[in-house]
Amino acid sequence: MSAGPGADPDRWSADRWGAGPDRPLALAAGAAGVAAVLHRLALAVRPLDAHTRAPAGPGVRVGWESGRVPGRRPRPEGPVRSLERHEAAGFVLRYGTSGAPGEIGAAVRVRIDDPARRWIPRRFSVPLWTRAELAGADTSPPTAPPVRADARLLLPWMLPGPAYPLPQGMTGLRLRVTRPGRGPGPDTPVRWPRVEAYGPGGVLVGWGHGDEHGEVLLLIGGGAPLPFPPPPRFDVALRTHAPDPDPDPGPAAPPDDPLDPLDPLDPLDGLVAEAVERSTSPPRPQDLDNDVLRGLAPPPGYRTCAVDTVRTLTVGQVVPAGDLSHTTDRPVTEESRTCPST
């Protein structure tokens, strides 16, 4: 994924940590005696293939966007730092090994992308359990209950991208979401669109995310099952969601905040960081699986198309559907997500 002309290729994909030697965070008493705790799990990220529900990868990159530390020079590798890769846990961020003390704040912005373009990138704003909350169970007497590891787990669904390896017999569409130009010129691609497909009876049968060029691979099967046996061809109503081209500017970001707005040379420029809630301990089912993590809830600042578009699908084939024009005169609301009748 190119960062554009003149961009430093290491700025947005560096895996340098810049951390100094580990120092004990606490002393924990166990059956074997007292041991120094050098690090604690702050967050584990396990990206899932939205189609198979299996772990996405290999080759997927996960990083966290770290701001400047007051009184320090900006890091030459840029504001994105890779998370540690662990086979069982996925990608982890740890207190004590991911930077200077105090650098990890109360929340982090996580980004997930795939250089091979098999999955569409995503960004999240994730609140963390603090060091004090995690260490409370190790004090004598304990000052807080233990925080389970799965309460620090993020399970985002990654939607198929242009290079996704399609299994034989899949049903779906390849399309591009565009927006009418402001003048007589051609329509322009919409960056990071989202598309939902509703089948007979207005039932959600699938959804997809678009890349920075507006290209979407939408596979049927993520929603309700189709009637059996399915008809050889059937219509779906396509509903698009896209960033508002004229958003309310709102308050300005701090001058040393590199995260919002993103660097225009960043390949993920304009991709919204979706806010997730911190899990309870133990986590509830909705903490680990919800519409935000599935990529079904439109992010803040997105607007819904004014009119749904009908396309015809052929069972067992992924067919090109051409451009899908996104025109809007209404913001995203619960009412605008009501399934249409087809």
N, C-alpha and C positions, 0 to 999 in steps of 0.2 A: 504494500500500500504506500504509494508515493506521498511524501510530505510536501511536494511542490518544489519548483525551481529554487535553488539556493538554500534549501533547508539542510540542516545538519542531520545526517541519518542517525546519529547516535543520540540526538536530543530527546527523541520520543520513544526510543526502544532500549535505553541503557539498562544494564543489570548491575551497575556498580552501586555499592551500598554506602561507602564513606563512613562506616561505623567504627568506633574505636573498640578497644578491648572490653569484653563483658565484665561487669561488676555485679556482685550479688545484689538482687533486688530485695531479698528477704531471707530469713532463716526459717525453714520448715521442719517441724518435728514429726518423725514417723516412727515406724516399728524398728527401723535400723538406726535410729538416733536422729541428730539434727544435721540437716544438709542445707547448703547454700543454694538458693534458687537463682539461676543465672538468667533465665528468660521465662516469659509467660505467653501463652497463646492469646493474642488480641483478636484475631479474625482468621477463619479458614474459608476459602472460596472454592467451590466445586462446580464449575460450569457444566450444564447438562445439555445434550442434544435435544432440542424441543421435539424432534420427530421420534427418536428412539428412546428417550429418557435415560440413555447411557451417558457416561462422562464424555464431554466434548474433547476432542484431541486425537493424537498428539499434535503439538505445534501451536496450540492456543496460548496466547500471552495474557498474563494478568499482572497489573501493576496498581500502585496507589499514587495519587497526585499529591505531592508534599509541597507545601508552601515554603517560603523563605523563613529561616530562623533569625529572629531579630539579632543584630550585631554580627551576623556572619555574611560572607560573600555568597552570592548565588552559586549553586553547584554547576559545574560545566556540563554535566550530563542532562541538565534540564529538570523540570519539576516532576517527571514520572519515574518511579522507581519500581523495579520488578519485585514481585512477591516470591518467596522461596517455594520451590517445587517439591512437593512430597507426594509419593505415589498413592498412599492411603488417604491422606487428608485433602489432597488437591494442592492449593496454593495457600501459603500461610503468611501472616504478618504477626511478628512477635515483639512484645515489649522487651527491650534489652539488646536486640540484634539488628533492628531496622532503623537505626539512626541515634542521634544524641538524645539523652534523657529529656523528656518533655516535648520532643518534636512531634510525636504522635498525639493528636488532639482528641477531643471528645468524639469526633466523627472523622471519617476518612472518605475520600472519593476514590472509588475503585473503577478501573477501566479494564475491559476484556476485549481483545481483538484477535483476529486470525490473519496472519500475513498471506495465507493461501486463499483467503476469501471464501472459505467454506461456510462460515457463520458471520452474521452481521454483528458489528461491534455493539457493545453496551457500556453504559456508565451508571454507577450507583453512588448515592450518598448514604453511608452506613454508620449509624451511631454505635459506639463501642462500649463494652464493659471497661471501666477504668482500672488502673493498676491497684488502687486501694480496694475496690470491690473484689478483685480477684485474689488479693493477698489477705483479705479479712479472714478467710477460713484457716490460714496458716498461723495466725497469732494464738497466743495462749493467755487467756481464754479466747476463742474465736469471736471476732467482731462482726462477721457476716457469714451466711451459709455458703457452701461451695457453689461455684458457677459451672454447670456442666459444659463440656466441650461442644455439644451440639447446640447450645444456646449462643455460641459464637460462630455459627456456620451460615454461610450464604450460598443458596442453591439457585442461581439464575438459569433460566432457560435461554439457550442460544438458538435463534431462528435461522433457517437455512439461508445461505448467501448464494451468489452467482455460481460458485465453483463447488457447491455441495454435491457429494457423490450420491446420485439418485438411485435408489433400489429399483429393480425392474418391476414394472406394473404399477408404479405410483400414479396418482391422479393429481393434477394441479395446473397452475398457470405461471408463465413468465410474463411479466409486464413492467412497464415503466410509468411512474406517477409524475405527471407534469402539471405546471400551473400556467394559465394563460398569461401571455406577456402583457406588459403595460401599454404597448404600442402595437403597430401592425406586424411586428416581428413574430417569429415562431414561439411556441410554448417553451418554457424553461423547465428542466428537471427539478424536482423537489428533493432536497436533501433529507435523509432519514425519515421517509414516510412510513406509515403503517396501514395495512389493508386487512379488513375482515371479510370473510365470505359467509353468506347466509344461504342455506339451501331451501328445499321445499318446506313450506310452513314457517319460514322465518327462523329456522334453527341454525345456530352457528356451527359451521362444519370445518372451519380452518381460519388461520390468520398468518400473516407474514410481516416481516420488517424489510425496509428498503435501505440501500446503501447511500453513499454520498452522491451517487449519480441517479438516484431515484429508482434503481432497478430492484424488483421484488420477485422472489421465488416463493409462491404460495402453494403449499401442499395441503391436500384435503385429508382430514383424519384427526386433526387436533381437537375438534369439538365433538358434537353428538354423532353417533354412527349413522351411516346412510341406510335406508331400507334395504332389506335383503330379499331377493337378489336386486342389486342396484340396476337402474336403467342404463343402457349403453351411453346415453347422453342426457345431461340435465343442466338446467340453468341455475346460476348462483347470482345473488345480488352482492356487489362489491362495494364496500364502504371504506373510504380513505380518511385518514387522520394525518395532518401535516403541521409543522411549525407555522405559527402565525407570521406572515411576511412583514407585518407592521406591529410588532409587540410593544406593549407599554414599556418604556425604558426603565422605569422603576429606579430604586436607589443605586448609586454608583458603587462598584466594587472597590475594596481597599486598594490603594495604589500598589502595594506589594503582593497582591493576591494574583497568582498566575492562572487561576482556575476558571474564573468567570468574569469576562468572556475568555474563551480559549484563544490560544495563539493562532492567528490565521494560517500559519504554516503547519499547524497540527492537523494530521489527516482526520481527526475526529472533531474538527471545528464544527460547532453547532449542534453536536449530539448532547441531548439533555441528560444530566445526572439525575436519575430517578431516586427519590427518597424512599427508603425502607424503614420500617420500625424495628427497634431493638427487640430481639426475642426475649421472652421470659425464660426462667430456668426452673424446671425443665421447659423446653419450648412447646408451645401449642401447635397443633397441625397447621393453622393458618400462618404461623411464623415462618415456616419452612416452605410453604406452597400457597401462593396467592396470585391474584391477577397481575400485580406489579412484577413479581419474579417471573411469571409466565410470559410477560411481554404483551399482555392483553389490555391492560389499562393504559389509555393514552396519557403520555407525560404532560405535566403542566406546560401551558403555552401552546398546546396543539389545538387545532380547530378541525371540526368534522365537516366533511363534504356536505353541500346543500342537497345533493341528489345522489342516490345510489345508482350504480351502473350494472346492467345485467350482461353477463358473459355466459357462453355455453361451454361446458366441460365434457370431455370424452373420457369415460372410465378407463383406467389403465394407461393413460398418456398424460404427459406434461406438455401442454400446448402453448405456443406464443399467443399473447393476447393484445400485443401492441401497446400504445400509450393509453393511460387512464388519466383523464383531465380532472384535476382537483380544484373545484370551485366551492367557495364557502361564504356563508353569511351568518353563521351561528357558531358560538363556542361549544366546546365539549361539555355536555351535561349528561346526567343519568338518563334523561328522556331521549337524548340524541343517540343513545346506544341501544334503544329498544329495537329488537329484531324486526325487520320488515317482513311483509308477506309477499311471497313470490308464487 
